[in-house]
Amino acid sequence: MIHSSQNNMFLLLNQEGPFATHANLQAGNTFRPQARAMATLLGRGEMATKFRIIRNQIFEFLNVRSFAAIQALLHDRTRRQEIDHRAYMLLGNMFGIEGTEREIISRVNNYSRTADGVIRYLRSKILANYSSHIEMTNEIDALSRPAELLLIVFDDRYHQKARFEAKRKLILMNLAGSIDQRERETGIESKFTQFLEFLNDHVWSKKAKIGELEIVYLLSNHEKNNFTCEQLRIVSRGEAEQTVLEPGQKLTLLKRRRFTANGREIPIYVSIRKKPPEAKVLKLLRKGEENPAVAVDDELGLMGVLESIQDIKIFQKHLTSSAIAANSFMALEDICDSLSGAKRMGKNTGSSPNTAMFKFFARLGGMRVEFIVHTYQSYLNYIYQRDVSHDEYEVKRIFDTGVAELLFPQSIYHLDMKKIRDKQLRWFRRQIEEY
């Protein structure tokens, strides 16, 4: 079901909508009757307005006045080269890219690599068992030029799958460009460097060198029904190498840093994250948003794992004190604490209310950083517990938000995403519990 409230991105990709990629384009040299028939079906409401706007944008981008002119353009190599060059300059200005022509082309082509990276990520993980089914057409995979990709959408020499993938790649490139523009406007690269410097200068213990890590393992026992952690103990690397796991046992590596509080050295496992562009594109798709300023609020993040809730409280206090030492007040926002046993009110599709964590955003030094903090036990449940594990969550949010069907529609890839969702969840559970 297509709704007029959907944004242009979803309208363009949805195979049930006015911009669906059909098996064959209309015969003849003109698309005008097809466009008029579609306009009649759309009526005069919001959907028709969006259709006209997108159609006009296509014409302006290719410097033509009709779909018939696009057909003539397919056979005019000289004009295509001119439009190809013009397209790069138009996109460079739209995304505020500064530099030489070569630098603009390079950055726009990098959006193509991000678009391909989105598909490759899904092929390598979430849909790994169906990798060959969703592999890109070679010609589309190899192409980066936006104008050429758009022309393929209207070229009946190309198969339906290739034409859909050209359109999909353009849309993903557009999202990648919006993300890149947002990152340049907000200075995310420099903020990430500042965040690392803040941690090294004010948070971590001075008794260890920067990057020095202590390797330990958590040997845990998990109950049969939900695979929740019942018992755990810390073991050394040597002991871990000698351990033979029994059914229901897991051995989990932790590389711990330390921070000093109240004269005590407290160990903490830390994973610092700056979302890659591919992850941000997927988040825009899941949220149904074209504006990264609205959908991506967790560009900088830190996940910490400590032994107990008490250590977490000490760490949180240590953070705020460290911010003061760095001449910045730290405000904690959007605090969510489900470690005490309260059900978590998950706002994201696919998330489980049984997920236990201490989550908040810290505003300091001109940055807004997402912190997710676990105890050893909640961290093990975050990895292994049924219906809670992060691997299962990744699968559910890609399928349940409709992203899998949007990017790989059944009419083209012949995959039933509802059945595949359940198969993939079972497969990931086997990987978690048996290996």
Secondary structure, DSSP 4 states (H G I P E B T S, - for coil): ---TTS-HHHHHH-TTSTT---SSPPSSS--HHHHHHHHHHHTTSHHHHHHHHHHHHHHHHHT-SSHHHHHHHTT-HHHHHHHHHHHHHHHHHHTT--S-HHHHHHHHHHHHHHHHHHHHHHHHTTTGGGTTTSPPPHHHHH---HHHHHHHHT-TTS-HHHHHHHHHHHHHHHHHHHHHHHHHHHTHHHHHHHHHHHIIIIIS-TTS-TT--EEEEEEEEE-TTT--EEEEEEE-HHHHHH--PPTTEEEEEEEEEEEEETTEEEEEEEEEEE--HHHHHHHHHHHT-S-HHHH---SEEEEEEESSHHHHHHHHHHHHHHHHHTT---EEEEEEE-TTSPPP---STT--TT---EEEEEEETTEEEEEEEEEHHHHHHHHHSTTTSHHHHHHHHHHHTTHHHHHS-HHHH---HHHHHHHHHHHHHHHHHH-
